[in-house]
């Protein structure tokens, strides 16, 4: 038996009988910056496949995350976590706000990855916050912030290397985390998803935008972009269906 506890544009969460577990279902919706939700047919299936694959690979290198198992084409069984109210946006190439707000030429490569903390509020377009505010609000300790940044850079580096093998450049990655108590202490765990909805990917040869940026051109263009990436992932997925 399941009970719906959250309905978003891209995912739905259900509470199940097992303690501290949820079912996360990937939907086909995507919320644009103007608040409009578009439907990209089959996007949920693609994101579920890619995210479960990447979460499993991250677990293999010691990155704890909430994925327990992929149940079917759209659903995952995940561990419940107390989700942090912000996400980390890691960028290595100028795009988005670095172009519009800072006037940096799109495509400029930063010497080091830049981390932005962004409040999880889509209506306010995910406003940027900082470490001082996170400390003052009691969301994390200074030690936890350092731990979170180290873990995020490690995740980004791993994903960037994997995507390079698919001729894709990881320009930006938006990561969400939560806290889980393991009986002795609270640990910070990667949550949500690692998919084309939160990884900004460009073709390494042509700079064609092949992930969530493609949604600005409409659902048809976005579906084509997502399918192109899925075709490349077929080379490394063992059981694509």
Secondary structure by P-SEA (a helix, b strand, c coil): ccccccccccbbbbbcccccbbbbbbcccccccccbbbbccaaaaaaaaaaaaaaaaaaaacccccccccccccccbbbbcccccbbbbbbccccccccccccccccccccbbbbbbbccccccccccccaaaaaaaccccaaaaaaaaaaaaaaaaaaaaaaaaacccccbbbbbbbbbbcccbbbbbbccccccccccccccccccccccccccccaaaaaaaaaaaaaaacccccccc
